[in-house]
Amino acid sequence: ASDQVITLANNANAKPPLPVTILLHKPAGVSAQAALDLIIAENITMDDRSGQRFLKRHRTGLSASDALDTASSGLMVFTQDWHITRKLVDDAAKVEQEYIVEVTGDIVPYGLALLNHGLSFNGKPVPPIKVSWQNETRLRFAIKGAQPGQITHMCAQVGLEVLSCRRIRIGRVPMAGLAAGQWRYLLGYERF
């Protein structure tokens, strides 16, 4: 109709939008595919400092760079930026990830040393990694190129059962401050 009024936003411009990268705290029990459904305006953290307004196109073409299995929780990265996809997928063996793993059971003698170096997964020796106790029931894994199920398998090899597994960091980017189900935009200065 000729009586309609169209108003442009004050910050509107004709430049094509830049690709976005989203950091999500995936809750345990949610599949990697279903995690994408959590990226909605209502779930953005109040602490997001990007200054970006959520747009529907920010969900278009998002790819999960390093999915977590359904039972695990923690940091997932969804991106439209091929540079970040290449860094996190093609160079996955070089990007350290940090996990907090809640365990039960009695660890075998020298089990911690074995977790750090000396176990195999899928018939291949696991390269040296950093594993330490946080407390009596919680291990911290700093690992590069982790495969799905690898941490659970490694713990089982030393007499431990995994109760929960949470990824808290990918490269230099921590999950800090994100509650389960919340997300934020990757800030321009943050690098994996």
Disulfide bonds with the S-S distance in Angstrom:
none
